[in-house]
């Protein structure tokens, strides 16, 4: 065989061998990423965003070094999970807003869907970080559509106090607040929602009604029961 041809065939064979060796590595890397993300959702959902990366690695059945290769810091992983869950909640809110003509049905559908998905346990920290604003608070610090009864004050997000996430650099959180604000406004305008209920209250319901229990059936039953009670508390009552 001509030496040049032999060298070419050998190189081609080596190339196929290299490809065969590298392709499984790419598949494994993707599989590891999926395991890490799934584990992070479970661990953060059960223990909160303060859970250590070692717990995520242990749940994913990979070394902690594997986690850090994909996410160089815990903040990066937290942001990834929080952004995904925020996007999911926003989609659920938009679906309820677009498919339900009755304001209360739209709001309750959003709450039931969100609680059932367990997304409330993974809401971004800055969305749930609320405080009472006085009359001198700047409008920019307030959650959209948060106005309550005159003289009752307002709930607002406390801005800029999270090194991981803030509404200033998280358009996803702002979009969630905006669309949930529309659901709240519609239900309030229809007289079906208590006038003092805010966007933050609705998001706190999602977080509160999604307990983490070891048994899936018990968790679903507890969530449904608690949400029924909370929904009754949100509804406006005839005077």
C-alpha positions in Angstrom: 0.0 0.0 0.0 1.2 3.5 -0.8 2.7 5.0 2.3 0.8 8.3 1.9 -2.5 6.5 1.4 -1.8 4.3 4.4 -1.0 7.3 6.5 -4.3 9.0 5.4 -6.3 5.9 6.2 -4.6 5.6 9.6 -5.3 9.2 10.4 -9.0 8.8 9.4 -9.2 5.7 11.6 -7.7 7.5 14.5 -10.1 10.4 13.9 -13.1 8.1 14.1 -11.6 6.5 17.2 -11.1 9.9 18.8 -14.7 10.8 17.9 -16.0 7.6 19.4 -14.0 8.3 22.6 -15.2 12.0 22.9 -18.9 11.6 22.1 -19.7 9.6 25.2 -17.9 12.2 27.3 -20.1 14.9 25.9 -23.2 12.8 26.6 -21.9 12.1 30.1 -21.3 15.8 30.7 -24.8 16.6 29.6 -26.2 13.9 31.8 -24.2 15.1 34.8 -25.5 18.6 34.2 -29.1 17.4 34.2 -28.4 15.4 37.4 -26.9 18.5 39.1 -29.8 20.7 38.1 -32.4 18.2 39.3 -30.5 17.7 42.6 -30.2 21.4 43.1 -33.9 21.9 42.7 -34.6 19.2 45.2 -32.0 20.3 47.7 -32.8 24.0 47.5 -36.5 23.2 47.6 -36.1 21.2 50.8 -33.4 23.2 52.6 -33.5 26.6 51.0 -30.9 28.4 49.0 -28.6 28.3 52.0 -27.9 24.6 51.4 -24.2 23.8 50.7 -23.0 22.7 47.3 -21.8 19.4 48.8 -25.4 18.5 49.5 -26.2 19.1 45.8 -23.3 17.0 44.7 -24.3 14.2 47.0 -27.8 14.2 45.8 -26.6 14.3 42.2 -24.2 11.4 42.9 -21.3 13.3 41.5 -18.2 14.8 43.0 -18.4 18.4 44.2 -15.7 19.2 41.7 -18.1 18.2 38.9 -20.6 20.7 40.2 -18.0 23.5 40.4 -16.8 22.8 36.9 -20.3 23.6 35.6 -21.1 26.3 38.2 -18.0 28.1 39.4 -19.8 29.5 42.4 -22.9 28.7 44.4 -24.3 32.1 43.4 -24.2 31.0 39.7 -26.1 27.8 40.5 -28.7 29.6 42.6 -29.2 32.2 39.9 -29.7 29.4 37.3 -32.3 27.6 39.4 -34.1 30.8 40.5 -34.3 32.1 36.9 -35.7 28.8 35.6 -38.4 28.7 38.3 -39.2 32.4 37.8 -39.7 31.8 34.1 -41.9 28.8 34.8 -44.1 30.8 37.2 -44.4 33.7 34.8 -45.5 31.3 32.0 -48.1 29.8 34.4 -49.4 33.3 35.3 -49.6 34.3 31.6 -51.5 31.1 30.7 -54.0 31.8 33.5 -54.4 35.4 32.4 -54.9 34.5 28.8 -57.2 31.4 29.2 -59.5 32.4 32.1 -62.1 35.0 31.5 -63.2 35.2 35.2 -60.7 37.2 37.3 -61.0 35.0 40.3 -60.7 31.8 38.2 -57.5 33.2 36.6 -55.9 34.0 40.0 -56.9 30.7 41.6 -55.8 28.7 38.6 -52.4 30.4 38.7 -52.1 29.7 42.4 -53.1 26.0 42.1 -50.8 25.3 39.1 -47.9 27.0 40.8 -48.3 25.3 44.1 -48.8 21.9 42.4 -45.5 22.4 40.5 -43.6 23.1 43.7 -42.1 26.2 42.2 -43.0 28.2 45.4 -40.2 26.6 47.3 -37.7 28.0 44.7 -38.9 31.5 44.3 -36.0 34.0 44.1 -35.1 35.4 47.5 -35.6 39.0 46.4 -39.2 38.3 45.3 -40.2 37.2 48.8 -38.1 39.8 50.7 -40.7 42.3 51.6 -41.1 45.1 54.2 -43.6 47.8 55.1 -42.9 51.0 53.2 -43.8 54.4 54.7 -45.3 57.3 52.7 -41.9 58.7 51.9 -40.6 55.6 50.2 -39.6 56.2 46.6 -42.0 54.8 44.0 -39.2 52.8 42.4 -38.9 50.6 45.4 -42.4 49.4 45.4 -43.7 46.2 43.9 -46.0 47.0 40.9 -49.7 47.1 41.8 -49.0 47.0 45.5 -51.2 49.8 46.6 -53.5 48.9 49.5 -56.2 50.7 51.4 -55.5 54.4 52.1 -53.4 54.8 55.2 -52.6 51.1 55.4 -49.1 51.6 53.9 -47.7 49.4 51.2 -45.6 46.2 50.9 -42.4 46.7 48.9 -39.4 44.7 48.0 -36.3 45.7 49.9 -33.9 46.7 47.1 -30.3 45.9 46.7 -29.8 43.6 49.8 -29.1 40.3 48.0 -25.6 39.7 46.6 -27.0 36.8 44.6 -30.1 38.2 43.0 -31.8 41.6 42.8 -34.7 43.0 40.8 -32.3 45.6 39.3 -30.5 43.0 37.3 -33.2 40.3 37.0 -35.7 41.2 34.3 -37.3 37.8 34.9 -38.4 38.7 38.4 -39.7 42.0 37.2 -41.8 40.2 34.5 -43.2 37.8 37.1 -44.2 40.7 39.4 -45.8 42.5 36.5 -48.0 39.6 35.3 -49.0 38.6 38.8 -49.9 42.3 39.4 -52.3 42.0 36.4 -54.0 39.0 38.0 -54.3 40.8 41.3 -55.6 44.0 39.7 -58.3 42.1 37.8 -59.5 40.1 40.8 -59.5 43.2 43.0 -61.4 45.3 40.4 -64.0 42.6 40.1 -64.6 42.8 43.9 -63.4 39.2 44.3 -60.1 39.8 46.0 -59.7 41.6 49.4 -58.6 45.2 48.7 -55.6 44.8 51.0 -54.1 41.8 49.3 -50.9 42.6 47.4 -48.7 40.9 44.8 -46.3 39.9 47.6 -49.2 38.3 49.5 -50.0 36.2 46.5 -46.4 35.1 46.0 -46.1 34.3 49.8 -49.2 32.1 49.4 -47.3 30.1 46.7 -44.3 29.7 48.9 -46.3 28.9 52.0 -48.6 26.4 50.3 -45.8 24.3 48.9 -44.5 22.3 51.9 -41.7 19.8 51.5 -42.8 16.5 52.9 -41.0 13.1 52.5 -44.1 11.4 51.1 -45.3 12.7 47.8 -49.0 11.9 48.3 -49.0 13.6 51.7 -47.3 16.6 50.3 -49.8 16.9 47.5 -52.7 16.5 50.0 -51.2 19.0 52.4 -50.6 21.5 49.7 -54.1 21.3 48.3 -55.7 21.6 51.8 -53.5 24.5 52.8 -54.1 26.3 49.5 -57.9 25.9 49.9 -57.7 27.6 53.3 -55.4 30.4 52.0 -57.7 31.1 49.0 -60.6 31.5 51.3 -58.6 34.1 53.2 -57.9 36.0 50.0 -61.5 36.3 48.8 -63.5 39.4 49.4 -66.5 39.0 51.6 -69.8 40.9 51.2 -70.2 43.7 53.8 
